[in-house]
Amino acid sequence: MWPLVISMLRTYAPYVTLPAAAVIGFIGYNIEKHFRTPPPSRPSVEDQRNERLLKEMLESEAVAPAPLSEKNFVPKTIFEKNVSPSLVKDE
């Protein structure tokens, strides 16, 4: 009788092992899901960078921008529009 059972298992091994492995895998997956703890959530890298930049901006001494009434950024002539930094005259 046992040689007949072993012979049948050897012949039909793929048909027996695939459903057995699927059942064992399904049970193991659900047991692991039941006992698993979720990982601690951390802020994203982008949020950390934004917070760090904001903290640096608040800690550093803010330079007051020039008032718009002075208009330092407007060239007096068209020839002063695109001037090389080495040719800029300090007044």
Phi and psi restraints in degrees (range 20) as a CNS / XPLOR table:
assign (resid 1 and name C) (resid 2 and name N)
       (resid 2 and name CA) (resid 2 and name C) 1.0 -64.8 20.0 2
assign (resid 2 and name N) (resid 2 and name CA)
       (resid 2 and name C) (resid 3 and name N) 1.0 -39.1 20.0 2
assign (resid 2 and name C) (resid 3 and name N)
       (resid 3 and name CA) (resid 3 and name C) 1.0 -61.3 20.0 2
assign (resid 3 and name N) (resid 3 and name CA)
       (resid 3 and name C) (resid 4 and name N) 1.0 -33.5 20.0 2
assign (resid 3 and name C) (resid 4 and name N)
       (resid 4 and name CA) (resid 4 and name C) 1.0 -68.6 20.0 2
assign (resid 4 and name N) (resid 4 and name CA)
       (resid 4 and name C) (resid 5 and name N) 1.0 -41.6 20.0 2
assign (resid 4 and name C) (resid 5 and name N)
       (resid 5 and name CA) (resid 5 and name C) 1.0 -65.8 20.0 2
assign (resid 5 and name N) (resid 5 and name CA)
       (resid 5 and name C) (resid 6 and name N) 1.0 -43.9 20.0 2
assign (resid 5 and name C) (resid 6 and name N)
       (resid 6 and name CA) (resid 6 and name C) 1.0 -65.1 20.0 2
assign (resid 6 and name N) (resid 6 and name CA)
       (resid 6 and name C) (resid 7 and name N) 1.0 -40.2 20.0 2
assign (resid 6 and name C) (resid 7 and name N)
       (resid 7 and name CA) (resid 7 and name C) 1.0 -62.9 20.0 2
assign (resid 7 and name N) (resid 7 and name CA)
       (resid 7 and name C) (resid 8 and name N) 1.0 -41.4 20.0 2
assign (resid 7 and name C) (resid 8 and name N)
       (resid 8 and name CA) (resid 8 and name C) 1.0 -67.3 20.0 2
assign (resid 8 and name N) (resid 8 and name CA)
       (resid 8 and name C) (resid 9 and name N) 1.0 -41.2 20.0 2
assign (resid 8 and name C) (resid 9 and name N)
       (resid 9 and name CA) (resid 9 and name C) 1.0 -64.0 20.0 2
assign (resid 9 and name N) (resid 9 and name CA)
       (resid 9 and name C) (resid 10 and name N) 1.0 -37.6 20.0 2
assign (resid 9 and name C) (resid 10 and name N)
       (resid 10 and name CA) (resid 10 and name C) 1.0 -66.5 20.0 2
assign (resid 10 and name N) (resid 10 and name CA)
       (resid 10 and name C) (resid 11 and name N) 1.0 -39.4 20.0 2
assign (resid 10 and name C) (resid 11 and name N)
       (resid 11 and name CA) (resid 11 and name C) 1.0 -72.3 20.0 2
assign (resid 11 and name N) (resid 11 and name CA)
       (resid 11 and name C) (resid 12 and name N) 1.0 -43.7 20.0 2
assign (resid 11 and name C) (resid 12 and name N)
       (resid 12 and name CA) (resid 12 and name C) 1.0 -104.5 20.0 2
assign (resid 12 and name N) (resid 12 and name CA)
       (resid 12 and name C) (resid 13 and name N) 1.0 29.3 20.0 2
assign (resid 12 and name C) (resid 13 and name N)
       (resid 13 and name CA) (resid 13 and name C) 1.0 -58.4 20.0 2
assign (resid 13 and name N) (resid 13 and name CA)
       (resid 13 and name C) (resid 14 and name N) 1.0 -45.2 20.0 2
assign (resid 13 and name C) (resid 14 and name N)
       (resid 14 and name CA) (resid 14 and name C) 1.0 -61.9 20.0 2
assign (resid 14 and name N) (resid 14 and name CA)
       (resid 14 and name C) (resid 15 and name N) 1.0 -34.1 20.0 2
assign (resid 14 and name C) (resid 15 and name N)
       (resid 15 and name CA) (resid 15 and name C) 1.0 -74.8 20.0 2
assign (resid 15 and name N) (resid 15 and name CA)
       (resid 15 and name C) (resid 16 and name N) 1.0 -20.9 20.0 2
assign (resid 15 and name C) (resid 16 and name N)
       (resid 16 and name CA) (resid 16 and name C) 1.0 -92.6 20.0 2
assign (resid 16 and name N) (resid 16 and name CA)
       (resid 16 and name C) (resid 17 and name N) 1.0 -43.6 20.0 2
assign (resid 16 and name C) (resid 17 and name N)
       (resid 17 and name CA) (resid 17 and name C) 1.0 -74.1 20.0 2
assign (resid 17 and name N) (resid 17 and name CA)
       (resid 17 and name C) (resid 18 and name N) 1.0 -34.5 20.0 2
assign (resid 17 and name C) (resid 18 and name N)
       (resid 18 and name CA) (resid 18 and name C) 1.0 -62.9 20.0 2
assign (resid 18 and name N) (resid 18 and name CA)
       (resid 18 and name C) (resid 19 and name N) 1.0 -51.1 20.0 2
assign (resid 18 and name C) (resid 19 and name N)
       (resid 19 and name CA) (resid 19 and name C) 1.0 -64.4 20.0 2
assign (resid 19 and name N) (resid 19 and name CA)
       (resid 19 and name C) (resid 20 and name N) 1.0 -35.5 20.0 2
assign (resid 19 and name C) (resid 20 and name N)
       (resid 20 and name CA) (resid 20 and name C) 1.0 -65.6 20.0 2
assign (resid 20 and name N) (resid 20 and name CA)
       (resid 20 and name C) (resid 21 and name N) 1.0 -43.5 20.0 2
assign (resid 20 and name C) (resid 21 and name N)
       (resid 21 and name CA) (resid 21 and name C) 1.0 -65.7 20.0 2
assign (resid 21 and name N) (resid 21 and name CA)
       (resid 21 and name C) (resid 22 and name N) 1.0 -37.2 20.0 2
assign (resid 21 and name C) (resid 22 and name N)
       (resid 22 and name CA) (resid 22 and name C) 1.0 -64.9 20.0 2
assign (resid 22 and name N) (resid 22 and name CA)
       (resid 22 and name C) (resid 23 and name N) 1.0 -43.1 20.0 2
assign (resid 22 and name C) (resid 23 and name N)
       (resid 23 and name CA) (resid 23 and name C) 1.0 -66.1 20.0 2
assign (resid 23 and name N) (resid 23 and name CA)
       (resid 23 and name C) (resid 24 and name N) 1.0 -45.7 20.0 2
assign (resid 23 and name C) (resid 24 and name N)
       (resid 24 and name CA) (resid 24 and name C) 1.0 -63.6 20.0 2
assign (resid 24 and name N) (resid 24 and name CA)
       (resid 24 and name C) (resid 25 and name N) 1.0 -41.2 20.0 2
assign (resid 24 and name C) (resid 25 and name N)
       (resid 25 and name CA) (resid 25 and name C) 1.0 -64.5 20.0 2
assign (resid 25 and name N) (resid 25 and name CA)
       (resid 25 and name C) (resid 26 and name N) 1.0 -41.3 20.0 2
assign (resid 25 and name C) (resid 26 and name N)
       (resid 26 and name CA) (resid 26 and name C) 1.0 -63.4 20.0 2
assign (resid 26 and name N) (resid 26 and name CA)
       (resid 26 and name C) (resid 27 and name N) 1.0 -43.8 20.0 2
assign (resid 26 and name C) (resid 27 and name N)
       (resid 27 and name CA) (resid 27 and name C) 1.0 -65.6 20.0 2
assign (resid 27 and name N) (resid 27 and name CA)
       (resid 27 and name C) (resid 28 and name N) 1.0 -44.6 20.0 2
assign (resid 27 and name C) (resid 28 and name N)
       (resid 28 and name CA) (resid 28 and name C) 1.0 -63.6 20.0 2
assign (resid 28 and name N) (resid 28 and name CA)
       (resid 28 and name C) (resid 29 and name N) 1.0 -39.7 20.0 2
assign (resid 28 and name C) (resid 29 and name N)
       (resid 29 and name CA) (resid 29 and name C) 1.0 -61.4 20.0 2
assign (resid 29 and name N) (resid 29 and name CA)
       (resid 29 and name C) (resid 30 and name N) 1.0 -44.8 20.0 2
assign (resid 29 and name C) (resid 30 and name N)
       (resid 30 and name CA) (resid 30 and name C) 1.0 -69.4 20.0 2
assign (resid 30 and name N) (resid 30 and name CA)
       (resid 30 and name C) (resid 31 and name N) 1.0 -35.6 20.0 2
assign (resid 30 and name C) (resid 31 and name N)
       (resid 31 and name CA) (resid 31 and name C) 1.0 -66.2 20.0 2
assign (resid 31 and name N) (resid 31 and name CA)
       (resid 31 and name C) (resid 32 and name N) 1.0 -44.0 20.0 2
assign (resid 31 and name C) (resid 32 and name N)
       (resid 32 and name CA) (resid 32 and name C) 1.0 -64.7 20.0 2
assign (resid 32 and name N) (resid 32 and name CA)
       (resid 32 and name C) (resid 33 and name N) 1.0 -39.7 20.0 2
assign (resid 32 and name C) (resid 33 and name N)
       (resid 33 and name CA) (resid 33 and name C) 1.0 -64.0 20.0 2
assign (resid 33 and name N) (resid 33 and name CA)
       (resid 33 and name C) (resid 34 and name N) 1.0 -33.7 20.0 2
assign (resid 33 and name C) (resid 34 and name N)
       (resid 34 and name CA) (resid 34 and name C) 1.0 -69.2 20.0 2
assign (resid 34 and name N) (resid 34 and name CA)
       (resid 34 and name C) (resid 35 and name N) 1.0 -38.9 20.0 2
assign (resid 34 and name C) (resid 35 and name N)
       (resid 35 and name CA) (resid 35 and name C) 1.0 -95.4 20.0 2
assign (resid 35 and name N) (resid 35 and name CA)
       (resid 35 and name C) (resid 36 and name N) 1.0 -9.6 20.0 2
assign (resid 35 and name C) (resid 36 and name N)
       (resid 36 and name CA) (resid 36 and name C) 1.0 -73.3 20.0 2
assign (resid 36 and name N) (resid 36 and name CA)
       (resid 36 and name C) (resid 37 and name N) 1.0 140.2 20.0 2
assign (resid 36 and name C) (resid 37 and name N)
       (resid 37 and name CA) (resid 37 and name C) 1.0 -101.3 20.0 2
assign (resid 37 and name N) (resid 37 and name CA)
       (resid 37 and name C) (resid 38 and name N) 1.0 141.1 20.0 2
assign (resid 37 and name C) (resid 38 and name N)
       (resid 38 and name CA) (resid 38 and name C) 1.0 -68.4 20.0 2
assign (resid 38 and name N) (resid 38 and name CA)
       (resid 38 and name C) (resid 39 and name N) 1.0 146.0 20.0 2
assign (resid 38 and name C) (resid 39 and name N)
       (resid 39 and name CA) (resid 39 and name C) 1.0 -68.5 20.0 2
assign (resid 39 and name N) (resid 39 and name CA)
       (resid 39 and name C) (resid 40 and name N) 1.0 150.8 20.0 2
assign (resid 39 and name C) (resid 40 and name N)
       (resid 40 and name CA) (resid 40 and name C) 1.0 -65.7 20.0 2
assign (resid 40 and name N) (resid 40 and name CA)
       (resid 40 and name C) (resid 41 and name N) 1.0 137.8 20.0 2
assign (resid 40 and name C) (resid 41 and name N)
       (resid 41 and name CA) (resid 41 and name C) 1.0 -82.6 20.0 2
assign (resid 41 and name N) (resid 41 and name CA)
       (resid 41 and name C) (resid 42 and name N) 1.0 137.2 20.0 2
assign (resid 41 and name C) (resid 42 and name N)
       (resid 42 and name CA) (resid 42 and name C) 1.0 -120.5 20.0 2
assign (resid 42 and name N) (resid 42 and name CA)
       (resid 42 and name C) (resid 43 and name N) 1.0 151.4 20.0 2
assign (resid 42 and name C) (resid 43 and name N)
       (resid 43 and name CA) (resid 43 and name C) 1.0 -66.7 20.0 2
assign (resid 43 and name N) (resid 43 and name CA)
       (resid 43 and name C) (resid 44 and name N) 1.0 152.6 20.0 2
assign (resid 43 and name C) (resid 44 and name N)
       (resid 44 and name CA) (resid 44 and name C) 1.0 -68.8 20.0 2
assign (resid 44 and name N) (resid 44 and name CA)
       (resid 44 and name C) (resid 45 and name N) 1.0 163.3 20.0 2
assign (resid 44 and name C) (resid 45 and name N)
       (resid 45 and name CA) (resid 45 and name C) 1.0 -63.8 20.0 2
assign (resid 45 and name N) (resid 45 and name CA)
       (resid 45 and name C) (resid 46 and name N) 1.0 -37.3 20.0 2
assign (resid 45 and name C) (resid 46 and name N)
       (resid 46 and name CA) (resid 46 and name C) 1.0 -64.6 20.0 2
assign (resid 46 and name N) (resid 46 and name CA)
       (resid 46 and name C) (resid 47 and name N) 1.0 -41.8 20.0 2
assign (resid 46 and name C) (resid 47 and name N)
       (resid 47 and name CA) (resid 47 and name C) 1.0 -64.4 20.0 2
assign (resid 47 and name N) (resid 47 and name CA)
       (resid 47 and name C) (resid 48 and name N) 1.0 -41.5 20.0 2
assign (resid 47 and name C) (resid 48 and name N)
       (resid 48 and name CA) (resid 48 and name C) 1.0 -62.2 20.0 2
assign (resid 48 and name N) (resid 48 and name CA)
       (resid 48 and name C) (resid 49 and name N) 1.0 -41.6 20.0 2
assign (resid 48 and name C) (resid 49 and name N)
       (resid 49 and name CA) (resid 49 and name C) 1.0 -64.9 20.0 2
assign (resid 49 and name N) (resid 49 and name CA)
       (resid 49 and name C) (resid 50 and name N) 1.0 -43.8 20.0 2
assign (resid 49 and name C) (resid 50 and name N)
       (resid 50 and name CA) (resid 50 and name C) 1.0 -62.4 20.0 2
assign (resid 50 and name N) (resid 50 and name CA)
       (resid 50 and name C) (resid 51 and name N) 1.0 -41.5 20.0 2
assign (resid 50 and name C) (resid 51 and name N)
       (resid 51 and name CA) (resid 51 and name C) 1.0 -64.3 20.0 2
assign (resid 51 and name N) (resid 51 and name CA)
       (resid 51 and name C) (resid 52 and name N) 1.0 -41.5 20.0 2
assign (resid 51 and name C) (resid 52 and name N)
       (resid 52 and name CA) (resid 52 and name C) 1.0 -64.7 20.0 2
assign (resid 52 and name N) (resid 52 and name CA)
       (resid 52 and name C) (resid 53 and name N) 1.0 -43.9 20.0 2
assign (resid 52 and name C) (resid 53 and name N)
       (resid 53 and name CA) (resid 53 and name C) 1.0 -64.2 20.0 2
assign (resid 53 and name N) (resid 53 and name CA)
       (resid 53 and name C) (resid 54 and name N) 1.0 -40.2 20.0 2
assign (resid 53 and name C) (resid 54 and name N)
       (resid 54 and name CA) (resid 54 and name C) 1.0 -63.9 20.0 2
assign (resid 54 and name N) (resid 54 and name CA)
       (resid 54 and name C) (resid 55 and name N) 1.0 -42.2 20.0 2
assign (resid 54 and name C) (resid 55 and name N)
       (resid 55 and name CA) (resid 55 and name C) 1.0 -63.7 20.0 2
assign (resid 55 and name N) (resid 55 and name CA)
       (resid 55 and name C) (resid 56 and name N) 1.0 -41.0 20.0 2
assign (resid 55 and name C) (resid 56 and name N)
       (resid 56 and name CA) (resid 56 and name C) 1.0 -64.5 20.0 2
assign (resid 56 and name N) (resid 56 and name CA)
       (resid 56 and name C) (resid 57 and name N) 1.0 -38.7 20.0 2
assign (resid 56 and name C) (resid 57 and name N)
       (resid 57 and name CA) (resid 57 and name C) 1.0 -66.8 20.0 2
assign (resid 57 and name N) (resid 57 and name CA)
       (resid 57 and name C) (resid 58 and name N) 1.0 -39.0 20.0 2
assign (resid 57 and name C) (resid 58 and name N)
       (resid 58 and name CA) (resid 58 and name C) 1.0 -72.0 20.0 2
assign (resid 58 and name N) (resid 58 and name CA)
       (resid 58 and name C) (resid 59 and name N) 1.0 -34.5 20.0 2
assign (resid 58 and name C) (resid 59 and name N)
       (resid 59 and name CA) (resid 59 and name C) 1.0 -77.4 20.0 2
assign (resid 59 and name N) (resid 59 and name CA)
       (resid 59 and name C) (resid 60 and name N) 1.0 -32.7 20.0 2
assign (resid 59 and name C) (resid 60 and name N)
       (resid 60 and name CA) (resid 60 and name C) 1.0 -75.8 20.0 2
assign (resid 60 and name N) (resid 60 and name CA)
       (resid 60 and name C) (resid 61 and name N) 1.0 156.1 20.0 2
assign (resid 60 and name C) (resid 61 and name N)
       (resid 61 and name CA) (resid 61 and name C) 1.0 -76.1 20.0 2
assign (resid 61 and name N) (resid 61 and name CA)
       (resid 61 and name C) (resid 62 and name N) 1.0 120.9 20.0 2
assign (resid 61 and name C) (resid 62 and name N)
       (resid 62 and name CA) (resid 62 and name C) 1.0 -76.0 20.0 2
assign (resid 62 and name N) (resid 62 and name CA)
       (resid 62 and name C) (resid 63 and name N) 1.0 131.0 20.0 2
assign (resid 62 and name C) (resid 63 and name N)
       (resid 63 and name CA) (resid 63 and name C) 1.0 -87.9 20.0 2
assign (resid 63 and name N) (resid 63 and name CA)
       (resid 63 and name C) (resid 64 and name N) 1.0 127.8 20.0 2
assign (resid 63 and name C) (resid 64 and name N)
       (resid 64 and name CA) (resid 64 and name C) 1.0 -72.7 20.0 2
assign (resid 64 and name N) (resid 64 and name CA)
       (resid 64 and name C) (resid 65 and name N) 1.0 129.5 20.0 2
assign (resid 64 and name C) (resid 65 and name N)
       (resid 65 and name CA) (resid 65 and name C) 1.0 -69.6 20.0 2
assign (resid 65 and name N) (resid 65 and name CA)
       (resid 65 and name C) (resid 66 and name N) 1.0 155.8 20.0 2
assign (resid 65 and name C) (resid 66 and name N)
       (resid 66 and name CA) (resid 66 and name C) 1.0 -67.1 20.0 2
assign (resid 66 and name N) (resid 66 and name CA)
       (resid 66 and name C) (resid 67 and name N) 1.0 143.2 20.0 2
assign (resid 66 and name C) (resid 67 and name N)
       (resid 67 and name CA) (resid 67 and name C) 1.0 -66.2 20.0 2
assign (resid 67 and name N) (resid 67 and name CA)
       (resid 67 and name C) (resid 68 and name N) 1.0 151.3 20.0 2
assign (resid 67 and name C) (resid 68 and name N)
       (resid 68 and name CA) (resid 68 and name C) 1.0 -69.9 20.0 2
assign (resid 68 and name N) (resid 68 and name CA)
       (resid 68 and name C) (resid 69 and name N) 1.0 -18.6 20.0 2
assign (resid 68 and name C) (resid 69 and name N)
       (resid 69 and name CA) (resid 69 and name C) 1.0 -68.4 20.0 2
assign (resid 69 and name N) (resid 69 and name CA)
       (resid 69 and name C) (resid 70 and name N) 1.0 -23.4 20.0 2
assign (resid 69 and name C) (resid 70 and name N)
       (resid 70 and name CA) (resid 70 and name C) 1.0 -77.6 20.0 2
assign (resid 70 and name N) (resid 70 and name CA)
       (resid 70 and name C) (resid 71 and name N) 1.0 -33.3 20.0 2
assign (resid 70 and name C) (resid 71 and name N)
       (resid 71 and name CA) (resid 71 and name C) 1.0 53.7 20.0 2
assign (resid 71 and name N) (resid 71 and name CA)
       (resid 71 and name C) (resid 72 and name N) 1.0 53.4 20.0 2
assign (resid 71 and name C) (resid 72 and name N)
       (resid 72 and name CA) (resid 72 and name C) 1.0 -70.6 20.0 2
assign (resid 72 and name N) (resid 72 and name CA)
       (resid 72 and name C) (resid 73 and name N) 1.0 -22.6 20.0 2
assign (resid 72 and name C) (resid 73 and name N)
       (resid 73 and name CA) (resid 73 and name C) 1.0 -85.1 20.0 2
assign (resid 73 and name N) (resid 73 and name CA)
       (resid 73 and name C) (resid 74 and name N) 1.0 -8.2 20.0 2
assign (resid 73 and name C) (resid 74 and name N)
       (resid 74 and name CA) (resid 74 and name C) 1.0 -95.6 20.0 2
assign (resid 74 and name N) (resid 74 and name CA)
       (resid 74 and name C) (resid 75 and name N) 1.0 123.4 20.0 2
assign (resid 74 and name C) (resid 75 and name N)
       (resid 75 and name CA) (resid 75 and name C) 1.0 -70.6 20.0 2
assign (resid 75 and name N) (resid 75 and name CA)
       (resid 75 and name C) (resid 76 and name N) 1.0 148.7 20.0 2
assign (resid 75 and name C) (resid 76 and name N)
       (resid 76 and name CA) (resid 76 and name C) 1.0 -74.6 20.0 2
assign (resid 76 and name N) (resid 76 and name CA)
       (resid 76 and name C) (resid 77 and name N) 1.0 -35.2 20.0 2
assign (resid 76 and name C) (resid 77 and name N)
       (resid 77 and name CA) (resid 77 and name C) 1.0 -129.3 20.0 2
assign (resid 77 and name N) (resid 77 and name CA)
       (resid 77 and name C) (resid 78 and name N) 1.0 167.7 20.0 2
assign (resid 77 and name C) (resid 78 and name N)
       (resid 78 and name CA) (resid 78 and name C) 1.0 -68.3 20.0 2
assign (resid 78 and name N) (resid 78 and name CA)
       (resid 78 and name C) (resid 79 and name N) 1.0 -24.7 20.0 2
assign (resid 78 and name C) (resid 79 and name N)
       (resid 79 and name CA) (resid 79 and name C) 1.0 -73.9 20.0 2
assign (resid 79 and name N) (resid 79 and name CA)
       (resid 79 and name C) (resid 80 and name N) 1.0 -14.7 20.0 2
assign (resid 79 and name C) (resid 80 and name N)
       (resid 80 and name CA) (resid 80 and name C) 1.0 -93.5 20.0 2
assign (resid 80 and name N) (resid 80 and name CA)
       (resid 80 and name C) (resid 81 and name N) 1.0 5.1 20.0 2
assign (resid 80 and name C) (resid 81 and name N)
       (resid 81 and name CA) (resid 81 and name C) 1.0 -70.3 20.0 2
assign (resid 81 and name N) (resid 81 and name CA)
       (resid 81 and name C) (resid 82 and name N) 1.0 -54.2 20.0 2
assign (resid 81 and name C) (resid 82 and name N)
       (resid 82 and name CA) (resid 82 and name C) 1.0 -117.0 20.0 2
assign (resid 82 and name N) (resid 82 and name CA)
       (resid 82 and name C) (resid 83 and name N) 1.0 79.9 20.0 2
assign (resid 82 and name C) (resid 83 and name N)
       (resid 83 and name CA) (resid 83 and name C) 1.0 -107.3 20.0 2
assign (resid 83 and name N) (resid 83 and name CA)
       (resid 83 and name C) (resid 84 and name N) 1.0 138.1 20.0 2
assign (resid 83 and name C) (resid 84 and name N)
       (resid 84 and name CA) (resid 84 and name C) 1.0 -61.7 20.0 2
assign (resid 84 and name N) (resid 84 and name CA)
       (resid 84 and name C) (resid 85 and name N) 1.0 145.1 20.0 2
assign (resid 84 and name C) (resid 85 and name N)
       (resid 85 and name CA) (resid 85 and name C) 1.0 -59.2 20.0 2
assign (resid 85 and name N) (resid 85 and name CA)
       (resid 85 and name C) (resid 86 and name N) 1.0 -28.0 20.0 2
assign (resid 85 and name C) (resid 86 and name N)
       (resid 86 and name CA) (resid 86 and name C) 1.0 -74.7 20.0 2
assign (resid 86 and name N) (resid 86 and name CA)
       (resid 86 and name C) (resid 87 and name N) 1.0 -16.8 20.0 2
assign (resid 86 and name C) (resid 87 and name N)
       (resid 87 and name CA) (resid 87 and name C) 1.0 -100.0 20.0 2
assign (resid 87 and name N) (resid 87 and name CA)
       (resid 87 and name C) (resid 88 and name N) 1.0 -0.3 20.0 2
assign (resid 87 and name C) (resid 88 and name N)
       (resid 88 and name CA) (resid 88 and name C) 1.0 -71.2 20.0 2
assign (resid 88 and name N) (resid 88 and name CA)
       (resid 88 and name C) (resid 89 and name N) 1.0 131.5 20.0 2
assign (resid 88 and name C) (resid 89 and name N)
       (resid 89 and name CA) (resid 89 and name C) 1.0 -92.8 20.0 2
assign (resid 89 and name N) (resid 89 and name CA)
       (resid 89 and name C) (resid 90 and name N) 1.0 126.6 20.0 2
assign (resid 89 and name C) (resid 90 and name N)
       (resid 90 and name CA) (resid 90 and name C) 1.0 -83.1 20.0 2
assign (resid 90 and name N) (resid 90 and name CA)
       (resid 90 and name C) (resid 91 and name N) 1.0 127.7 20.0 2
